[in-house]
């Protein structure tokens, strides 16, 4: 019953992505509506190729996965995971090409991957099931990591595009190795956002390395905030309360990511390793 509910949610998410991307591609190509972004000056001369990719590759893969989720074969779950990866890959391509992306579609892609990983682990991998409370912790980790990922990527891109220049002064960077916010923006988007994105996309794989990736993503978030606080907080003046509030919020999220992942590692991997070690010694 639980797996049927997971499949239903997975089907809804996949169908939503398929309908949105196929409809968007067709409407733009037919000239009914304008492209979502301006592709002039990029690798593409107009929106034709991007919209074909959206409709055929992104939307088509989600549509195919939607039609096969309930076949209950391992390949259908892998197809769903691939559709989620394609959705995220397209959004990351949008960032590289035009500096914009849809955080909602990225979150949906992460949810699709997580649900597909859960079905794979519980139905096809042959791994012993984790206790339900551990699965709840994984859901919380997914939500935290996905929120950090989208926030960090959006924040990093905003820094790179200069959208935050009216709130941030370059004078705050005095005494640091940076003359502007380009490098901090890149680190925020790629390192902080990228590590959290990988953590969110792998937490339901149920492997030790995946839990450690979540721990690392939490540490990266915390480390970035500590460096930021030490570097600029003494110079922000009246903006200090706002800066401290944001830093504290994301610091708590980073520590929660690190702490919950550490709890899973201790309960699922360290304890089992100790159990096997004691068992071998008794033998």
N, C-alpha and C positions, 0 to 999 in steps of 0.2 A: 504493500500500500504506500509506504514511504517513497519507494523508488518510482511508483506511478506518479505521485505528486511532483517529484523532482523532474520527471520527464515532461509533465504538463507545463511547468514553469519554463523549462528549457525550450519547449516548443513555442510558447508565447513570445519569449525573448527573440528567438531566431526568426520567427515570422514577422515580428515588429521590425527588425533590422532589414529583412528581405523586402518588405513592402515599402519601407521608407527609402531605401537606397535605389531600388528598381524604379519607383515612382519618380524620385528626384532626377535620376538619370534620363528617363523618358521625357519628362516635362521640360527639362533644360534643353535636351537635344531637339525636341519638337518646337522650341522657341516659345513655349507657353509661359515660362518664367525665367528669370535671370539666373546665371550661375551663382552658387552660394558665396564664392570668392572670385577675385579677379586674378586670372592666371597669366595675364600679359606680363612679359619680362621674366617669366620663369622658363622651365624646360618646355612648356607647352605654349603654342601661339594663341590658342583659345581653349575653351572648356570642353571641346569635343572628346579628346582622348581621356581626360579625367572622368567625365561623365560616363563614357563607355566602360571604363574600369569600375566605377562605382556600381553601375547597373549589372554588368556581366560578372565581374569577379567577386566583388564584395556582396552585392545582393544575391547573385546566383549561388554562391557557396552557402549562404544562409538559407536560401530557399531549398536547396538540395538537402541540407542538414535537417530542415524542418520536416521534409517529406519522409525522412528515414529514421527519426528519433525513436519511434515506437516499434521498429523492427527487432529491437533487442539483440542486435549483433554488436560485437566489439567494434567493427569498422564504423558503425553508425555513431558511436560515442566519439571515436577519433575524428570523424567528419565534423561533428558539432564543435569539438575543440579547435579544429582547423579553421572553421568559420569564425570563431571568436578571435583567433589569432589574426586572421585576415582583416577583421574589423579594426583591431587595435593597430595592425601594421599600416592600414590606410590612414588612420588618424595621425600616426607618427610621421607618415609621408607628407601629410598636409602641413604638419609643423615644419618639416624640412623645406618644403617647396614654397609655401605662402605664409608661414608663421602663425597659422591658426589651426584649431582643431575643436572637435565637439567633445567636451568632457562627459556628456551624457552617453554618447555612443561608446566612448572608451570604458565607462563604468559598466555598460551593458555587455561589452565584449569580455571584460573581466568576469562578470557574473556567469556568462556562458561557459567560459573556460573552467571556472570553479565547479559548476554543476556537472560538466562533462567529466572532469577529474574525479569527482565524488562517485559518479556512476561507474567509471572505470575501476576505481579502487574497490568498491563494494561488490561489484558483480563479476569482474573479469580478471583482476590481477591476482587473485588468490591470497591476498594479504588478510591477516586477522583484523577484524573491525575494531576501531578505537571505541572507548566508552563514549556514550552520547555527550557527556559534559565536555569531552575533548573536541567533539565536532562543533559544539556551541562556541568553544574558544576559537576554533578555526574560522567560524563565521565572523566573530568579532575581529579577528586578525585581518580577515579579508576586507571588512568594512573600513578599518583604520588604515590599512596599507593603501587601499584604493583612494581614500580621501586624501591622504598625504601625497600620493602620486599625482593626482589631478591638480591639487592645490599647488604643489611645487612646480609642476610643469607650466601651469598657467602663470604663476608668479614669476618664474624664470623668463618666460616669453614676454611678459609685461615689462620686465626690466630691460630685456634686449631691445624691445620696440620703443622704449622711452616713454611708455604710458604712465609710469610712476614718477617721472621727473619732477612733477609739480609737488610731490610729497617727499621726495628724497633729495637731499642736497649733496653735491659732490664734495663739499667741504667736510662732510662726515667721514670721508675716506682718508682724510689727512693722517699721516702716520702709518698707513697700511700700504701694501705693495700695489694697490690698485688706484688708477687715476679716474676710472669711471666704473659703472656697474656691469660692464660686459662679462668679465670673468665670474663675478658672483652670480650673475644671471645664468650663465652656462653651467656652473656647478650646481645651482639650485635645480635647474631643469633636468640636466643629464645625470648627475650623481645622486642627488637626493630623490628627485622624481623617478629616475630610472631604477634605482635600487628598490624603491617602494613598489614600483610597477611590477618588477620581477617577483617580489615577495607576494604580491596579491595574485599574480598569475600562477604561482606554483604551490601555494599553501595546502591545497587539497591533493597534492601528489602523494602525501603520506610517506615522505622520505626524510631521513635525517638532515640531508643537505638543504632541503626546502625550508625546514624549521630554522636552520642556521642562517639562511638568507634573510628571513624575517627579523631575526635578531640583529643582523648586520644593518638592515635597513633602518631599524630603530636607532641604532648607534649613530648611523650617518646623519639622521635627522637631528638628534641631540647634539652631535658634534658641530654641525653647521650652525645651530642656534647659539652654542657656547662661543664659537669664534665670532659670530655676528655681535653678540652682546659685549664681548670684551673689546671688539674693534670700534664700535660706533655708539654704544649706549651713552657714554659720557659726553657725547657731542651733540645729541639730538635735541637738547633743550626742552621746549614745551611739548615736543612729540614723544617724550619718554614714557608717559603713562600708556599711550596707545601701543608703542613698541614693546613695552614690557608685557602688556596684556596678550598681544599676538605671540610673543616669544614663549610665554608661559603656557598658552593653549597648545602650541605645537610641541613644546617640550614634554608636556603631559602625554600627548599622543605618541611621541617617540618612545618615551619610557614605557608606556602601556604596550606598544608593539614589542619592545625588547623584553619586557617582563613576562608577557603572556607566551611569547615564543620560547623563552627560557624555561617556563613552567612545562610546556609541552615536551621540550627536549629532555628535561629531567625525568618526567613521568613516563615517556614512551621509549626513549632510547638509552639514557643513562641507566635507569633502573633495570631495563631488560638486559643490558650488557652485564650489569652486576649479577643479575640472576643467573645468566648463563655461566659466568665465571665461577660463581659459588657452586653451581651444579657440576661443573667440570672438576672442581677441587674435591667434592664429595666422592665423585667417581674414582 
